[in-house]
């Protein structure tokens, strides 16, 4: 697993993508697009992505795109018809029954 950068350490688009994915995968309750956007923006304090208007727009687009891709890959599921409430479809930590017999 990679180290997820926050604040001023988020300098590249890859850093931002890792942060967005991390925020989504750490959700323990149903969440919305706005919830994810707010959490990501709060973790960007001191970063150029927060200080520049164009880069803030990029943050929002990456959040929305990541949510769409995670729905398509069945990593998260939409609750209802409005696609504004999601929940994780993955279990963490992952459960592998074949490893239960390893001693």
Secondary structure, DSSP 8 states (H G I E B T S, - for coil): ------GGG--SHHHHHHHHHHHHHT--S-B-HHHHHHHHHHTTTTSHHHHSHHHHHHHHHHHHHHHHHHHHTTSEEE-SSSS--EEE-S-SS---GGGGG--
